[in-house]
Amino acid sequence: MQTLREIVVFIHLLGFATLFGAWLAQAVGGKREFTTLMNIGLAIAGVAGLILAAPWGIDFTPGMSFYLKITVKLVVLIVIGALIGIGMGRQKRGAAVPAGMFWAVGALTLLNAILGFFWH
């Protein structure tokens, strides 16, 4: 069971890397647009994260801190998804993505990774 959980953690990290890597490529490239690859990374990270929140039969009794962490990370994920969705809608209409919205996605993605790594 532990091996399966570690595989899901790896998939979760791949989702984060896809989202953040696609965002970083746009930031460095100077386009500052949202891409489908960002949506794919967001979906992978989100689904794998929800799977990781399920009980795994491990000798671990989650406390209040665990549920608070999962809730905060889920809220951040939803905000990232909303920003990407709004930005992609603007792009389809021919409008530019506001700089604040674009940079917020990168900052929130990095914040989510920091929360996952440091909050035990």
N, C-alpha and C positions, 0 to 999 in steps of 0.2 A: 504494500500500500504506500509505503514511503517513497518508493521509486516512482510510482505513478504521480504522486504529489510533486516530486521534483521535476518530472517531465512537464507538468502543468505550470510550475514556476518558470521553467525555461521558456515555454510558449508565451507566458505573460510578459517576460522580459523581451522576447522578440517583438511582441506587439508594441511595447514601449519604444523599443529601438526603431521600429518602423515609423511610428508617429513622430518621434523626436527627430529622427534622421531626415525624414521628408520635410519637416518644418525647418530644420537647420539648413538643408540644401536650398530651400527657397530664400531663407534669410541671407545666406552667404551669396547666393546668386543674384540678389537684389530685386527679384520679382515680387516678393511678398504677396503671394497668392496661396490659397488653400487648394490642395490636390486630393484626388480620389485616394491616393496612397495614404494620406493622413487619416481618412475615414476608415480605411482597412486596418491600419495600425490601432486606431481607437477601438474598433470592434473587437479585434483580437485581444487587446489588453483588457477590455471590459468583460468579455465573456470568460476569459481565463481567470480574471480577478474574482468574478462571482463564483466560479467553480472552486477557487481556493478558499473562499469564505465558507464553503460547506464543510460539515464535519467529515473527517477522514478516518475515523477509527483510531486515531493516534491518542496516546495517553496525554491529553491536553484538555484542560477544562478552561474554556475561554472566559475571561472576566469582562468587566465593564469596559476596560481599556480597549480590548479587542473589538468589541461592537462599535465603540466610538470611532476607532481607527477606520474600520470598514465603512462606516457611515460617512465620515469626512472624505475619504478617498472616493467614494461613489458620488458624492455631491460635486467634488472637483471634476470628476470624469464627466458628469452630466453638463457642467458649465463649459468644459472644453468642447463637448459635442455640440452644445447650443451655439457657441461662438463659431465653430467651423461650419455648422449648418447655415447660420445667418450670413457668414462671409461668402459661402459658396452660392447662396441665393443672390447676393449682391453681384457676384461675379457673373452669374448667368444673365443678369439684366444689364451688364456692361459697366457697372460701377466698380470702383476700386475698393479693396478691403481697407478699412481705416487702419492706420499704423498701430494704434493702441490695441485694437482687436487682434491683429496679427501677433504682436509681441506678447499679449496676454496669454495666447494659446501656448507659446513656448515656455513662458514663465510658469503657467499652471501645470504643464506637462512635467517640467522639472520638479515643481513642488510635489506633485504626486509621487514621483520616484523617491524624493527625499523622505516623504512621509512613510512610504513603504519600507525604506531601508533603515531609518533611524528610530521609528516609533515601534517599540516592542510592547 
